[in-house]
Amino acid sequence: MLVLRSLAFNVAFYVNLIVQMILWTPYYFLAPRLRAWFVPKFWAASSLWLQEKIAGTRSEITGQENLPLGSYILAPKHQSFWDTIAFLPDIPDALYILKRELMWIPFFGWYIAKMRMIPVHRGSRSKALKKAVAATKAELERNSRQLIIYPEGTRRAPGDEPNYKYGIVELYAQLGVPVVPVAHVAGLYWPRRKFLRFPGVIKARYLPPIPSGLDKEEFMQRLVRETEAACDQYLVEAATGPNPPALPPTAVKRLQELGVAVQG
């Protein structure tokens, strides 16, 4: 049953993406940019709905009261494709820094170009970071937007040792806006690079914002400490609750470190 439901959801997910991308094209490209955000927000919400109805995985996102007005940096834990779409409905005018090669993909590239994302060439990390900071700062000066950046860069398994990159520290220091950490363990239910989609409840929370103006080291310590503590709580809750999902070795190891005995 798990395999069949996972297969059905994966098929429905991509069919939904293609159909909506085609269906909404006239409105998306003719509407003003802010109104056009309805399309990706609706697609994200419909994808989560399909996940709940087909795969049996409900999304429960809380802490919206912690989202500031105006510009800020949203810093989610990155474990799954789920966390690339789940927060879009709550974000007024999301901004992403992405590989410039994505802009070259027919149709998809046109869609992201419409929203004025920040493309970067990642050949030299230091140069790319400087250009990304400058372009993002200029965009935030023109419009009140919310930069979504994953502090660890690439997806990591639930419970894996944190590996936060310096890029978010530089963005925090240069942009002068608060940072909202986001905690979750979505990788337990929508694992990276895997086919199966496990039933249950993906819980995520927007944590209280870290104010601008802190020392770089203090900021990084707070970001890691507060995000990881909340993720640990969700991991323990998921592992010890009824019908827990399959736990990867990294999750089992982390739970053992926390003093929670579970079967891997």
C-alpha positions in Angstrom: 0.0 0.0 0.0 2.8 2.4 0.9 4.4 1.8 -2.5 1.2 2.3 -4.4 0.2 5.5 -2.5 3.7 6.9 -3.0 3.6 6.1 -6.8 0.1 7.7 -7.1 1.2 10.8 -5.3 4.4 11.2 -7.3 2.5 10.9 -10.6 -0.2 13.3 -9.4 2.4 15.8 -8.2 4.1 16.1 -11.5 0.9 16.0 -13.5 -0.5 18.8 -11.3 2.7 20.8 -11.9 2.6 20.5 -15.7 -1.2 21.1 -16.0 -1.2 24.2 -13.8 1.9 25.6 -15.4 0.1 25.4 -18.8 -3.3 26.4 -17.5 -2.2 29.5 -15.6 0.2 30.7 -18.3 -2.0 33.5 -19.8 -2.9 34.9 -16.4 0.6 34.5 -14.9 2.4 36.4 -17.5 -0.2 39.1 -18.1 -1.0 39.9 -14.4 1.2 42.3 -12.3 3.9 40.5 -10.5 2.4 40.6 -7.1 -0.9 39.3 -8.3 0.8 36.6 -10.3 2.1 35.1 -7.0 -1.4 33.5 -6.7 -0.3 30.9 -9.2 2.8 29.4 -7.4 1.0 29.8 -4.1 -2.0 27.9 -5.4 0.2 25.2 -6.9 2.1 24.8 -3.6 -1.1 24.5 -1.6 -2.7 22.1 -4.0 0.5 19.9 -3.9 0.2 19.7 -0.1 -3.4 18.8 -0.5 -2.6 16.0 -2.9 0.1 14.8 -0.4 -2.5 14.6 2.3 -5.3 13.0 0.3 -3.1 10.5 -1.6 0.0 9.8 0.5 -1.8 10.4 3.8 0.7 13.1 4.9 -0.8 16.2 6.5 1.2 19.4 6.8 0.8 21.4 10.0 2.7 24.8 9.9 2.5 27.1 12.9 4.1 30.3 14.2 2.8 32.6 11.5 2.6 35.3 14.3 6.4 35.3 14.2 6.6 36.5 10.6 7.5 40.2 10.7 6.0 42.8 8.4 8.1 43.9 5.6 11.4 42.4 4.5 13.1 39.6 6.4 15.1 36.4 5.8 13.3 33.1 6.1 15.8 30.4 7.1 14.2 26.9 6.9 15.9 23.6 7.7 16.5 21.9 4.4 15.7 18.2 4.3 13.2 17.6 1.5 11.5 19.0 -1.6 8.6 19.6 0.8 10.4 22.6 2.4 10.9 24.3 -0.9 7.1 24.7 -1.5 5.4 24.4 1.9 6.0 27.9 3.1 5.1 29.8 -0.1 1.5 30.3 0.9 2.5 32.3 4.0 5.2 34.5 2.3 3.9 37.7 0.7 6.7 38.2 -1.9 9.3 35.5 -1.7 12.8 36.0 -3.1 15.3 33.2 -3.9 18.9 33.2 -4.8 19.4 30.4 -7.4 21.7 29.0 -9.9 21.6 31.0 -13.1 21.4 27.8 -15.2 17.8 27.4 -13.9 16.9 30.6 -15.8 17.8 28.8 -19.1 15.2 26.1 -18.7 12.4 26.7 -21.1 9.1 27.7 -19.5 10.3 27.1 -15.9 13.0 29.7 -16.4 10.4 32.1 -17.7 8.3 31.5 -14.7 11.0 32.4 -12.2 12.2 35.3 -14.3 8.8 36.9 -13.9 9.3 37.0 -10.1 12.7 38.7 -10.4 14.8 36.1 -8.5 18.5 36.5 -8.0 20.5 34.3 -10.4 24.2 33.7 -9.6 27.1 31.9 -11.2 28.6 29.6 -8.6 32.0 29.2 -10.2 33.7 31.3 -7.5 31.8 31.2 -4.2 33.3 34.4 -2.8 32.4 36.3 -6.0 29.0 34.7 -6.2 28.2 35.6 -2.6 29.3 39.3 -3.1 27.1 39.5 -6.3 24.2 37.8 -4.6 24.4 40.2 -1.6 24.6 43.3 -3.8 21.7 42.1 -6.0 19.5 41.1 -3.1 20.2 44.4 -1.2 19.2 46.4 -4.4 16.0 44.3 -4.8 15.0 44.8 -1.1 15.5 48.5 -1.5 13.0 48.6 -4.4 10.5 46.2 -2.9 9.6 44.8 0.5 10.4 41.1 -0.1 11.2 38.1 2.0 14.5 36.2 1.1 14.2 32.5 1.5 17.6 30.9 2.0 18.6 27.5 3.4 21.4 28.0 5.8 22.9 24.5 5.2 22.8 24.9 1.4 22.0 21.3 0.4 19.4 18.9 1.8 20.5 16.9 4.8 18.9 13.9 6.4 16.8 14.2 9.7 19.1 14.1 12.7 22.2 14.7 10.7 24.9 16.8 12.2 24.2 20.5 11.4 26.4 22.1 8.7 25.5 25.8 8.5 27.2 27.8 5.8 28.7 31.3 6.1 26.6 32.8 3.4 23.6 33.4 5.6 25.8 35.3 8.1 27.0 37.6 5.4 23.5 38.2 4.1 22.3 38.9 7.6 25.1 41.4 8.3 24.7 43.2 4.9 21.0 43.3 4.5 20.1 44.5 8.0 16.8 42.6 8.3 15.6 40.0 10.9 16.0 36.3 10.3 13.1 33.8 10.9 14.4 30.3 11.5 12.1 27.5 10.5 12.2 24.1 12.2 10.8 20.8 10.9 11.7 17.1 10.2 9.9 16.8 6.8 12.7 14.5 5.6 11.1 11.7 7.7 8.0 11.8 5.5 9.3 13.1 2.1 12.9 11.8 2.1 15.5 13.3 -0.1 16.4 11.3 -3.2 13.8 8.6 -2.4 10.6 7.4 -3.9 8.5 6.6 -0.9 6.2 9.1 0.8 5.4 8.2 4.4 2.0 9.0 6.1 1.8 11.1 9.2 1.9 14.7 10.1 4.7 17.0 9.0 5.0 19.6 11.7 6.9 22.9 11.1 7.1 26.1 13.0 8.3 29.7 12.2 10.4 30.4 15.2 10.7 33.9 16.8 12.8 36.2 14.6 16.4 36.9 15.4 16.7 40.7 15.3 19.1 42.5 13.0 22.3 44.1 14.3 23.7 41.2 16.3 27.4 40.3 16.1 28.0 37.7 13.4 29.1 35.0 15.8 26.3 35.6 18.1 23.8 35.5 15.2 25.2 32.2 13.9 25.1 30.6 17.4 21.5 31.6 17.9 20.4 30.4 14.5 22.0 27.0 15.0 21.0 26.6 18.6 17.3 27.6 18.2 16.7 25.8 14.9 18.3 22.6 16.0 16.6 22.5 19.4 13.2 22.9 17.8 14.1 20.2 15.2 15.1 17.8 18.0 11.8 18.3 19.6 9.9 17.5 16.4 12.2 14.4 15.9 11.5 13.1 19.3 7.8 13.7 18.9 7.7 12.0 15.6 9.7 9.0 16.7 7.8 8.3 19.9 4.3 9.1 18.7 1.8 6.6 17.3 2.7 5.1 13.9 6.2 6.7 13.6 7.7 6.9 10.1 10.8 4.9 9.1 13.9 6.4 10.8 17.1 6.9 8.8 20.4 6.0 10.6 21.1 9.7 11.2 17.8 10.1 13.1 18.4 7.0 15.2 21.8 8.3 16.1 20.6 11.7 17.1 17.8 10.2 19.2 20.3 8.1 21.0 22.3 11.2 21.7 19.2 12.7 23.2 18.6 9.7 25.3 15.6 8.4 23.4 15.6 4.7 22.7 14.0 3.7 19.3 14.3 1.0 16.7 16.0 2.1 13.4 
